[in-house]
Amino acid sequence: MKFFELAKASHCVGECNYHLQFTVAYRRKIFENPDVKNFCEWYIAAEAKNLKIILVAIDFGPDHVHIFVANCKNYGVAQLARLLKGFTSYMMRKNHRPLFVDKLWGRKFWSGGYFYRSIGSVTSESIKFYIEHCQDKHWEILDAPHF
């Protein structure tokens, strides 16, 4: 089953989807706290809505988050990562610092880098596969369903 339809605008038709993974600064396990995880998920969803992209799926490890976004035609991957990380970092530090102040300090929330994969035609089965295997190393080749 195809998960997305092609996006149509006045002068273009296409599909632009990303799998992004952001790691917490110093690999601190702040997402073991369900409140930190829930607030961060809410801010990611709010910024995705603000950017007019579709948040398809989100999953957390203790020190990182996996995000699947669609309809990203107006953003390059670096710009999208910067916008999502910047907004969530600012809001988490501004509103919820006491929840993780013992693990993070200063102005840092996310590590400097990120993982990304451009994903084309996506099925619900492939998203489920990636969510189930999101703790595996990204550079290892998995027997993933074809896209």
WOHU-V572913 format. One record per residue. N is the residue number from 0. RES is the residue in three letters. OMEGA is omega in whole degrees, -180 to 180 (NA if undefined). BURIAL is + if it has 9 or more other C-alpha atoms within 8 Angstrom, else -. Layout:
BEGIN
n = {N N}
res = {RES RES}
omega = {OMEGA OMEGA}
burial = {BURIAL BURIAL}
END
This chain:
BEGIN
n = {0 1 2 3 4 5 6 7 8 9 10 11 12 13 14 15 16 17 18 19 20 21 22 23 24 25 26 27 28 29 30 31 32 33 34 35 36 37 38 39 40 41 42 43 44 45 46 47 48 49 50 51 52 53 54 55 56 57 58 59 60 61 62 63 64 65 66 67 68 69 70 71 72 73 74 75 76 77 78 79 80 81 82 83 84 85 86 87 88 89 90 91 92 93 94 95 96 97 98 99 100 101 102 103 104 105 106 107 108 109 110 111 112 113 114 115 116 117 118 119 120 121 122 123 124 125 126 127 128 129 130 131 132 133 134 135 136 137 138 139 140 141 142 143 144 145 146}
res = {MET LYS PHE PHE GLU LEU ALA LYS ALA SER HIS CYS VAL GLY GLU CYS ASN TYR HIS LEU GLN PHE THR VAL ALA TYR ARG ARG LYS ILE PHE GLU ASN PRO ASP VAL LYS ASN PHE CYS GLU TRP TYR ILE ALA ALA GLU ALA LYS ASN LEU LYS ILE ILE LEU VAL ALA ILE ASP PHE GLY PRO ASP HIS VAL HIS ILE PHE VAL ALA ASN CYS LYS ASN TYR GLY VAL ALA GLN LEU ALA ARG LEU LEU LYS GLY PHE THR SER TYR MET MET ARG LYS ASN HIS ARG PRO LEU PHE VAL ASP LYS LEU TRP GLY ARG LYS PHE TRP SER GLY GLY TYR PHE TYR ARG SER ILE GLY SER VAL THR SER GLU SER ILE LYS PHE TYR ILE GLU HIS CYS GLN ASP LYS HIS TRP GLU ILE LEU ASP ALA PRO HIS PHE}
omega = {178 -175 -175 170 176 178 -180 175 -175 -176 -179 175 179 -177 180 -176 180 165 179 174 178 -180 178 178 178 -178 177 -174 -176 -178 170 175 -177 178 179 180 -178 179 -180 177 -180 -180 176 179 -180 180 176 178 178 -179 -179 171 -177 174 -175 -177 177 179 -176 163 -179 -177 -180 178 173 -178 172 -179 -179 179 -175 -172 -177 -174 168 -176 -180 179 -180 178 180 -179 -179 180 -178 -179 -178 179 -179 -176 179 180 -178 -170 -171 -178 -179 -179 -177 -176 179 -179 180 -180 179 -176 -174 173 179 171 -175 -174 177 173 173 172 174 -179 -177 180 -174 175 177 179 -179 177 178 179 -178 177 -179 -177 -172 180 178 177 -176 -176 174 180 178 177 -175 173 -179 -178 NA}
burial = {- - - - - - - - - - - - - - + + + + + + + + + + + - + + - + + + - - - + + - + + + - + + + - + + + - - - + + + - - + + + + + + + + + + + + + + + - - - - - - - + + - - + + - + + + - + + + - - + + - - + - - - + - - - + + + + - - + - + - - + - + + + + - + + - + - + - - + - - - - - - - - - - - - -}
END
